[in-house]
C-alpha cells in the first residue's frame, strides 16, 4: 500500500532483557545486601526497583563517584527486597523475620552439572521454605565458585550442544558446550538452572539470586554464608514451635516454656523435684511432665512424645 511505512521487527532472540545488568566482577568488594536494603519498609514494584535513580553528586571526587556507581550497578543486580508479603493461597501476612533471604555457598569444583543445578533451582525458587508461594520471589541467595571446574557425566562434554535461532531464515546456530566452558564457564551453569525454573516473568528475578563466578574469588565477603548441603536444605516453619530435645542430645532434660526458653528444673505433676535418673525411667515408662512457677495450667505441662521404636525399625 502506498503511503504506509513498515518498520522492521525488533529481534530479541537470545538476548538479555533491556534492563538486565551485566555480570558482576569478582575482584570488586561489595557491601552487605542487608545494609543496602535494610531501610526499605514496603516491598517495591519490580519496575520501580530496576529504574531507581542514581545518587549523583557533582561535588564527589572521581574515586567516590566510581565507588557509588559500582554499588548502584550491584544494587540493580539484586531482586526487589521483600520486607513483608501476603501469601496468595492462604492470605497470610508475613513480616521481615520470615521473608529474609539467607546466603548459601556452593563450590562447584568436581561437582556434576545437573545435580548442582537441581539443588540451586530448588533454593532460589524458595521451595525449601514453608512460606513458598509460586507467585512471589521468596528464595535465597546462592553463591557458586569454581564454575570452570564443573563436571559432566557420560559424553556430554563432547556431544552436548546449545541451539538458538537468530530470527533470520536459515540462521539456526549450534554451539558445543565445551566451547562455552572455555569462553564463558558461567553460562553453562546458568543455562542449566534457567531451564529448571518456571517459564514466566519471575524467572529473571529468581536468576538474580544466583551469583556464579568462574574462579574461587567472589565479592560477597560481607555476607554470612552457610554451605549448601548435598540434600535439599529445609527451613523451619515460622508457625510450628521448635520440637523438644530428643534422647541422646545434650539438652535432653530441658523443656521449653511458652516463650521458648528452657526450663532447667525437673518436677513431677505434684511439684516435687526429681533427678535425671528418675526422669529417664519416667521417659522409658511413658511421659515426663515439666512445670515452672508463673505459668498457667495449660502452659505448665509439657508432654514429651513417646517414641515407638518397634514401628521405627519396621519403617527402616
Secondary structure, DSSP 8 states (H G I E B T S, - for coil): -TT---------TT---TT------SSS----HHHHHTT--S---HHHHHT------TTS-HHHHHHHHHHHHHHHTS----SSEE-TTT--EE-HHHH---EEEEE-TT-BHHHHHHHHHHHHTTTTSTT--TTS----EEEEE-GGG-B-STTHHHH-EEEEE-SSTT-EEEEEHHHHHHH-HHHHHHHHHHHHS-SSTTHHHHHTTEEE-SSS--S-TTS-EEE--SS------TTS------TTSTTTT-EE-TTS-EE---B-TTS-B--HHHHHHHHHHS--B---TTS-HHHH--B-----HHHHHHH-
